Amino acid sequence: MKEKLFKLTLCTFIFIFLFVIIVTTYAKYITSQASKAQARVAQWNINLNDLDISECADFSDLIELTYVNNPHIANDVIVPTSSGYFIVNLDSTGTELPFTYEFSLDVSESAVADYRITSYLLYDGASYHNPLTPAELADLQSQTDDFVELSSSSTTITGEVNPPTDLDRPVVNSFLIYFGWYDGPNEVLDNRNDVAVSKTALSSTPVEKGVITLNLSVTQKEDT
């Protein structure tokens, strides 16, 4: 009798022990599954001049060159001392991840060796109209102390963007970038060559102008 009671007690104990293990394991599994179900992919939405950067690598076609008016120079024609600007808007509104950016600006394909990117101004595009009003453009152009001077024919503009606490807040990093035909000390072409290049460019079909190639690289910042 005692032996049967002992066996019954032992079986009951084993059953309870196994039941506890099974329930605990199952609970862990359910908890794990619930955690995975709640996870989501962080938002990553970056546009350059209204074009999703995932759709393109070369953004040269998005550049709209504006030449500074000169009564002695025809519109859209470059000569020594000609200058102009273009604007690019890097819109990362809603992006939840910090990232770095690098603009590669190349003028090596230009018919003019002294064609250069000269300077740029970074400003908060969300605080301005797109496109800029004449008054806004004049205001930005007057901020001469904030312009970053560039000197080489192939330049890069780098920086980083951190998402705001309020993801609904517009985040637009805009760049007012100046270019021109440099005519001064350390120029590649002297005045005689400037004239020769101008004649060659104007006689070609279509008429050759300064060429600017714009590439953008965006990289998610790693945890530090």
C-alpha positions, 0 to 999 in steps of 0.5 A: 500500500505504501509502495503504491502511495509512493508511486502515485505521489511520485507520478503526481510530482513528475506530472506537476513538474512537467506541466510547469515546464511546458507552461513556462516555455509556452509563456516565453514563446508567446512573450517572444512572439508578442515582442516581435509583432510590436516591432516596426521598421523605422521610417526612412524618407529622403527626397532631393528636390522632390525626388526620392533618392532611392530612385536615382543616383545622379541628380544633375537633371534636377539642377536649375541654373540661374545666371546673375543678370548682367546687361552686357552679357546675353542670358544663359551665356557664360563668359569670364566673370559670369556667375550664377546659382542653383538650389537643392533641397534635402527633405527628410521630413518623417525620417526617424534615423540620423544620417550623414550626407555628401554632395559631390559637385563636379564641373570637370565635364565643362567646356571651360576649365575655369568653371567652378563651384565657388561657395554655398549657404546652408539654410532651413528650407522649411522656413522659406517658400519653394521656390524662393520669393525674390525677397527671400533670395535677396535675404539669403544672398545678404548673409555673406558671413554664413557662406562657405567658400569653395575653391577646387573644381570638384568639391563635396559638401558634407553634413549630418541630420538628426531627426527631431522629437516631433516627426511631423515637423518639416525637416528641409536642409537647403543649399544655395550654391554659387558657380561661375567662370573664374577670372583672376589669379591662379586661373587655368586659362589666360585671356587669349585662351578664354576667347578661344574657348568662348568661340569654340563653345558658341560655334558648337551645336548645341552651344556648350555651356558650363556643366555641373554634375551632382551626386548624393550619398546618404548613409545611416549613422551608426550607433556610438 
